[in-house]
Amino acid sequence: LPNRNLLHDRLGHALDHARRHARHTAILLLNVDNFNSINNSLGHDVGDRLLKAVAARLRDSVREENTVARMGGDEFAVLLEDVGHADNAVRVAHKLVGDLVKPFLVGEHEIFTSVSVGIAIAPADGNDADSLWKNADTAMHRSKENGHNAYRFYSADMTTKIRERLTLKTQLSRALERGEFRLHYQPILDLRNERVVGVEALIRWQHPDRGIIAPDEFMPVLEESGLIVRAGEWVLRTVCKQLQQWSSLLREPVRVAVNISGRQFADPGFLDKVGCMNCVLKGRGRCAGVMEFEITESVLMNTDLATIKILKALRENGIRLTIDDFGTGYSSLAYLTRFRVDAVKIDRSFVQDMIANRDAAALVEVIITMAHVLNLTVIAEGVETSEQVMLLRNLGCDMMQGYVFSPPRPADEVTTLLKEAGSLKPR
C-alpha cells in the first residue's frame, strides 16, 4: 500500500482539484482496535499477516480511484478524492466497518477485529492537508473512545474537548506535585459471616475549587498521558504507610487491594518500587503478605517476557493477584492456567443485572463455579441490595464489596470500622 508520505502528496493534489471544481475531498482514518493484544497473545508473525489481510480487504472494499494507504503500525487511511456529498463518505465508512468485522483466518487462528474510523471532509473540516489530517485523527480517537466498530465525523467541539483534556492533564500533573490526591478505602466482606476481611484502595482527587472528584473523570487522562505511573507510585507509598499504621492499631492484619494498570507494568522501575515497598512491610512483621494487586485481563494477555517476569516476581514477594472486572475482557481464558492468580472479581455490571436478568445470574454462577474448580477466590463488586447479597451467598460467592455495606471512605473512618471487625450489618 502507499505510505503516509505518498498519501499526503495525493491528498494535496486532491484538495487543489476540489478547490478548482467546487467539490469535496474526504479522508477516512482507521485504527484496528486492540491490535497490540493480538500481537502479544498470538505473536508478531500472526500480527503482521493479519495487517496484510486487513490491507487486502480494505483495498477490495473501495473503488480503484480511491487511495488506501498504511500510515504505520495498525493505522490505515482511505482518501476519497471526489465526494459529491457527505453521505458518500458515510456509505464508504459503513462498508469498511462491515467488511472488517468479518473474521480473518490467519493460519490456524480465526481472528475477529474491529476498527475505529474518523472522517474529515474538505473544505468544511480544513482546506489544507495538515488540517484535514489532524481533524480526521481527532475524530478517529473520539470514535475509539465511544466504542468499537464505529465511525465519527469531525466537529469543532472535538477540538475544544481535546484542549480541555490537555488542560486537565496539566492540572493532574500539578495535583501530583501539590499532594491533592487522597485514598479512600472500600471494605471487602466475607459472605459467610459478613466480617471485613480487607479493603480496596481507591484514588480520589481533592480539587482546591471543586472538592472531591471521582476517578471516572480523571483516570482516563492519567492513563493516556502516562501520569498513571507517578500516581500509582504515590498510591503504593500511601498504602504502605497506612498498612504500617493499621498494623499498630489492629489485632489482626488487614489486606489491602491496589489497582495496577498496564502502564505501570510497562514501567522499567516498577519491580524495584514494589520490592522496596515490600521490604518495608516485611520489616513490620504482621504487615507482611497483606498487599494484593488487582490487574485486568489485558495485562495477563500480554505474554511478553517482561510481563511474565513481573508476575513471577510479585508472587515471590508474597503479593496476591486478583483479576479485576472479570468477564468483560477476552473470551480466551487460557491465561488462567498459564499464570498463578489468587482471585477473580466479578464485574459490577453482572452483579447489578443478576436479579432481573436470568442470563446475568447464570453467568455469575458459571464464573463462581469455574473459579472454584481452579481454586480461586471469587469477589463480587458493586453489590447494592440485600437481594444481591442473598443470591451471591446461595451461588457460593466468597466475598463482596459495595454500597450495601459501605461506600469508599477516608482512612480514619475505615480505621474505626475495622476496629469493630465486621460487627456492622448490611443496610
Disulfide bonds with the S-S distance in Angstrom:
none
